[in-house]
Amino acid sequence: MKTSIHIDAYKVPIVHRPDVCVVGGGAAGISAAIAAARTGKKVLLIEKYGFCGGATVAGLSGTICGLFNSGDVKREQIVFGFADEFYSKLKQRNGVVKPVDFGKTCLIPHDGLVWKELADDLLQSENIEIRYHTNFLKAITDESGKVTALIVKSFEGQFAICSEVVVDASGDAEIIHNIEGETYSGASGTVQTPTMIFKMGHVDMEVFLKTSPESICEKVEEADKAGDFKLPRHHVYAFPLPNKNEVICNMTRITYPDGTTPLGISSEDMTYAEIEGRKQAREYADFLIERISAFKDAYMVDTGAQVGIRQSRSIVGHHQLMNEEVYNAKKSKSAISHSAWPIEAHGSGDLKIVYLENDHYDIPFETLQPTIGNNILVAGRCMSAEHEALASARVTGQCFGMGYAIGAAVSLMLDERIASQKLKGEDVLYYMKQHQLKNSYE
Ligand SMILES: Cc1cc2nc3c(=O)[nH]c(=O)nc-3n(C[C@H](O)[C@H](O)[C@H](O)COP(=O)(O)OP(=O)(O)OC[C@H]3O[C@@H](n4cnc5c(N)ncnc54)[C@H](O)[C@@H]3O)c2cc1C
């Protein structure tokens, strides 16, 4: 057995040989790891931060969207499966508040620390090996298209992971990009704007809960137009957190001065977005303290550990979720999740929200099946989708569903020796049933 591998001119040791290696510990990555482990596979999950949660926790996005129906009907949960399991377990740990209205649907604010703790506990209880502070660097492939090794970097230096199958849950399609799979970014390169989310503490919650979201938006616009504060985004969100007097603020909009949007996959763009994000967060916090009575005695607790990136690379998949499929609530035989979350497209000049009226669309398995490689699938927001379709499908409720189905799919690949290119969505759904892995609409 080989104990090292040559990369260009140097050798690195092979340290892990799991059945499945999941890269990325966001909602999609942890679900994929857990589903694969529940079918008896030896799973390793690597994550560049020291905790799971990705955009939800490091980016402080702070709410689970996509679990409920939408329209002028009674609010009902329509997405279950692993998303519901995670939500229920957060609830048991007092890590959520009850669903909060969001236009014609609703969402569930949660506590980031409880999210991290729950992810640790679930992964450990399934005997999943976790390597935090481990950054994917490079993939090695053979002539058949198999990813034979993932070269990563951690405190020890560089080492190799040789797994039978790989899940790219990096959000940025890092592995697919690295093996030269085709990817694209948004609509002709224009992606949704990043947001630096921040948390306010010592908010008067009684007053906050009586303050209408519209009135905050109106005051933001007024203050910006009067030149009192620099507040580029007028349609802002603020949600109560379980910690009694804390509010999560999704308010900033980060663009370059010429209106172009920084991309989350360039160090120059990310540095600009982090610094500009913190400046804007401070400006919005000062505005809230001065102009919104619930925040009179409040203070800014912190910003996200990283700026929130809604969209970076999308893979070219066996199926691309089209905008029309979302608008027309299209159903699929290989659905791995329902979604009634609106198209919520954060542009550089506006925020476009289009609700699904009393209906939902399906996310087909094939949107996560790249057209390259034979032992690799993706999960989460780097799915194959048109710009507006992704502006709906990318939310956490759906990422949980995507990850769980992909965890099942890689297990099926291992059990039946099927290449990722040959997998059929319906077979993945059948395999989930056989192994009591609940699909997200069961
Ligand atoms: C500003 C903002 C607000 C949002 N608001 C909401 C909301 O209110 N509700 C909601 O449901 N959704 C919201 N979303 C969307 C949602 O948070 C994300 O789309 C979803 O969490 C994506 O999950 P994911 O697992 O696909 O990717 P991510 O959460 O991005 O996870 C990817 C993981 O991979 C890790 N990783 C990346 N590269 C590497 C590497 N090279 N090596 C090792 N690890 C790596 C990352 O650190 C990360 O943990 C928001 C997103 C943003 C940006």
The ligand as an SDF file (V2000), in Angstrom:
LIG
                    3D

 53 58  0  0  0  0  0  0  0  0999 V2000
  -25.9090   36.8970    3.8650 C   0  0  0  0  0  0  0  0  0  0  0  0
  -26.6610   35.6260    3.7930 C   0  0  0  0  0  0  0  0  0  0  0  0
  -27.8830   35.5030    4.4210 C   0  0  0  0  0  0  0  0  0  0  0  0
  -28.5700   34.3200    4.3600 C   0  0  0  0  0  0  0  0  0  0  0  0
  -29.7310   34.2050    5.0460 N   0  0  0  0  0  0  0  0  0  0  0  0
  -30.3190   32.9960    5.1380 C   0  0  0  0  0  0  0  0  0  0  0  0
  -31.3760   32.7870    6.0180 C   0  0  0  0  0  0  0  0  0  0  0  0
  -31.7970   33.6880    6.7390 O   0  0  0  0  0  0  0  0  0  0  0  0
  -31.9200   31.5400    6.0790 N   0  0  0  0  0  0  0  0  0  0  0  0
  -31.4640   30.5130    5.2970 C   0  0  0  0  0  0  0  0  0  0  0  0
  -31.9910   29.4030    5.3860 O   0  0  0  0  0  0  0  0  0  0  0  0
  -30.4710   30.6920    4.4500 N   0  0  0  0  0  0  0  0  0  0  0  0
  -29.8560   31.9040    4.3800 C   0  0  0  0  0  0  0  0  0  0  0  0
  -28.7680   32.0600    3.5760 N   0  0  0  0  0  0  0  0  0  0  0  0
  -28.3520   30.9510    2.7210 C   0  0  0  0  0  0  0  0  0  0  0  0
  -27.7050   29.8360    3.4700 C   0  0  0  0  0  0  0  0  0  0  0  0
  -27.0740   30.2770    4.6480 O   0  0  0  0  0  0  0  0  0  0  0  0
  -26.6450   29.1310    2.6150 C   0  0  0  0  0  0  0  0  0  0  0  0
  -26.9660   29.1070    1.2730 O   0  0  0  0  0  0  0  0  0  0  0  0
  -26.4820   27.7000    3.0720 C   0  0  0  0  0  0  0  0  0  0  0  0
  -26.1500   27.7130    4.4370 O   0  0  0  0  0  0  0  0  0  0  0  0
  -25.4080   27.0370    2.2550 C   0  0  0  0  0  0  0  0  0  0  0  0
  -25.0740   25.8100    2.8310 O   0  0  0  0  0  0  0  0  0  0  0  0
  -23.9290   24.9240    2.1800 P   0  0  0  0  0  0  0  0  0  0  0  0
  -23.7050   23.8150    3.1300 O   0  0  0  0  0  0  0  0  0  0  0  0
  -24.2370   24.6330    0.7670 O   0  0  0  0  0  0  0  0  0  0  0  0
  -22.6450   25.8770    2.1040 O   0  0  0  0  0  0  0  0  0  0  0  0
  -21.8860   26.6600    3.2280 P   0  0  0  0  0  0  0  0  0  0  0  0
  -22.7570   26.9900    4.3680 O   0  0  0  0  0  0  0  0  0  0  0  0
  -21.1920   27.7680    2.5100 O   0  0  0  0  0  0  0  0  0  0  0  0
  -20.8280   25.5980    3.7480 O   0  0  0  0  0  0  0  0  0  0  0  0
  -19.6510   25.2990    3.0650 C   0  0  0  0  0  0  0  0  0  0  0  0
  -18.6230   24.8690    4.0870 C   0  0  0  0  0  0  0  0  0  0  0  0
  -17.4470   24.4440    3.4160 O   0  0  0  0  0  0  0  0  0  0  0  0
  -16.3130   24.9640    4.0790 C   0  0  0  0  0  0  0  0  0  0  0  0
  -15.2400   25.0600    3.0980 N   0  0  0  0  0  0  0  0  0  0  0  0
  -15.2160   25.8310    1.9840 C   0  0  0  0  0  0  0  0  0  0  0  0
  -14.0710   25.6550    1.3240 N   0  0  0  0  0  0  0  0  0  0  0  0
  -13.3630   24.7430    2.0360 C   0  0  0  0  0  0  0  0  0  0  0  0
  -12.0770   24.1660    1.8590 C   0  0  0  0  0  0  0  0  0  0  0  0
  -11.2720   24.4880    0.8350 N   0  0  0  0  0  0  0  0  0  0  0  0
  -11.6450   23.2620    2.7760 N   0  0  0  0  0  0  0  0  0  0  0  0
  -12.4290   22.9300    3.8470 C   0  0  0  0  0  0  0  0  0  0  0  0
  -13.6480   23.4560    4.0590 N   0  0  0  0  0  0  0  0  0  0  0  0
  -14.1000   24.3570    3.1540 C   0  0  0  0  0  0  0  0  0  0  0  0
  -16.7870   26.3130    4.5730 C   0  0  0  0  0  0  0  0  0  0  0  0
  -15.9900   26.8100    5.6350 O   0  0  0  0  0  0  0  0  0  0  0  0
  -18.2240   26.0090    5.0110 C   0  0  0  0  0  0  0  0  0  0  0  0
  -18.3030   25.6110    6.3380 O   0  0  0  0  0  0  0  0  0  0  0  0
  -28.0510   33.2370    3.6310 C   0  0  0  0  0  0  0  0  0  0  0  0
  -26.8130   33.3410    3.0000 C   0  0  0  0  0  0  0  0  0  0  0  0
  -26.1130   34.5130    3.0850 C   0  0  0  0  0  0  0  0  0  0  0  0
  -24.7860   34.6000    2.4630 C   0  0  0  0  0  0  0  0  0  0  0  0
  1  2  1  0
  2  3  1  0
  2 52  2  0
  3  4  2  0
  4  5  1  0
  4 50  1  0
  5  6  2  0
  6  7  1  0
  6 13  1  0
  7  8  2  0
  7  9  1  0
  9 10  1  0
 10 11  2  0
 10 12  1  0
 12 13  2  0
 13 14  1  0
 14 15  1  0
 14 50  1  0
 15 16  1  0
 16 17  1  0
 16 18  1  0
 18 19  1  0
 18 20  1  0
 20 21  1  0
 20 22  1  0
 22 23  1  0
 23 24  1  0
 24 25  2  0
 24 26  1  0
 24 27  1  0
 27 28  1  0
 28 29  2  0
 28 30  1  0
 28 31  1  0
 31 32  1  0
 32 33  1  0
 33 34  1  0
 33 48  1  0
 34 35  1  0
 35 36  1  0
 35 46  1  0
 36 37  1  0
 36 45  1  0
 37 38  2  0
 38 39  1  0
 39 40  1  0
 39 45  2  0
 40 41  1  0
 40 42  2  0
 42 43  1  0
 43 44  2  0
 44 45  1  0
 46 47  1  0
 46 48  1  0
 48 49  1  0
 50 51  2  0
 51 52  1  0
 52 53  1  0
M  END
$$$$
